[in-house]
Amino acid sequence: MTSKIFSRLTPLALRLKPSQAVFSTLTSGQSLAVEHDRHNQRFTVAPGSGTDDHAVLHYRFTGKQEVDLMSTYVPETFRGRGVAALLSQAALEFVVEENLKAHVSCWYIKKYIEENPEHRYKECIIT
């Protein structure tokens, strides 16, 4: 199901640098921006206007070139829109671009990797 939701997202230019936003548009016309806050080690999306709710993916560095993708959270009112998939893709592209190795503690990110075997994410995962 996630891959179906994710397939509705437009392709992303995911060369993420600190505090840089990546935009995507859902088929409903809603525009989403993933922001990478490297200082606070998280990716965020604010799916709705006029709300303080944010979807977030937390990570932490466990070594010089290693990260742990710890958790994703999407507020209940924004679930089912592909937001967690968008966060997961952004985080995994960050891992690939920065030539990092990743532990994946989050069940959702593990599921995302399994459902998207066409990407080279598995090469970066520490089991």
N, C-alpha and C positions, 0 to 999 in steps of 0.2 A: 504494500500500500504506500509506503513512504516513497518508493521510486516513482509511483504514479503521481503523487503529490509533487515531488521534486521535478518531474519532467515538465510541469507547468511553469517552472521558473525559466526566465530567459538566461542565456549564458552570461557568466560573470567574468569580469577582468579582475582577477584576485591577486594582484601583486600588492599585498597588504604591507603597509608601513605603519609605524605607530600613529594612532589616531586618525587613520585614513578610513574613509567610508567606501563601501561597495554597495551599489544599488542594484536592485532587481525588481521586476514587476510581475505580480501574479496575474493570472488570466482575468481575475475580477477587476483588474485595473489598479489595484492597490500597489503603491510603490513602497519597497522596503529597503532600508539601508543597514548593512552590517558594519559596525564600527569596531575596530581593533584597538583596545586600550592596553598597550603593552606594559605600561607602568603598573597597572592593577591586574594584569594577566587575565584578561577576559575579552570575549567578543560579545557585543550586545546588538539587539534589534529592538526598536520601539515600534511595534506593529500598528499602533493606533495613534491618531492625533488627539491631543487634548487629554492624555492620560499619562500617569507616571509609571505605569506598568512597562517593564522591559523583559524581554527574553534574554537569557544570558548563558554563555558557555564559559566555565571557569577552567583554567589550566594553571600549572605551576612548573617551574623549572626544577628538575631533580638532579641535574648535572649540567655541565657546560653546554652540551649539545643534546640534552634529553629533557623532554617534558612529559607531564602526566596530564592527559585530557580527563579532568575529574568529573565534571557534571554539566548537564544542560537543564535549564528550567524555562518553560514557556508558560505564561499565565493562562489559566483555564479559558479565558475569553478569547484567546488567540490560537488555541490548539486546532489542529486539523488544516492549517493553511500552509504547511511546509516550512515553517519558521525554524524548527529544530534541524531540519535537513539543511537549510541555508546556513545556519550557525556551524553545523558539522563540516560542511564543505569548506567554509572559510577557514576554520581551524586546521583542517587537514591540508589545505593548500598552503597555509602558513608553515606547517611542518615540512612539507615538500620543498617550498621555496627557500627556507632557511637551512635546508639539509639537516634536519633534526631527526632524532629517533623518538618515538612516542610510546608511552605506556597508555593504555586506554582503560580507565577505571569506570567510565560511564557506559551503562548498558545500551543507551540509545546510540552513542557513537559507534559502538561495536556492531550494532545492528545496521547502521548506515553503511559501514565499510563492507559488510557482507552483502548488502543489497546493491552495492555499486562496484562490482568486481572489475569493471572496465577502467577504473582509475588505478593509478600506481600507489595507492595509499598503503597497501599491505606490505610493501617493501620497507616502509618506514616504521612499522609497528614492532614493538618488542613484546614477545609473548611470555 
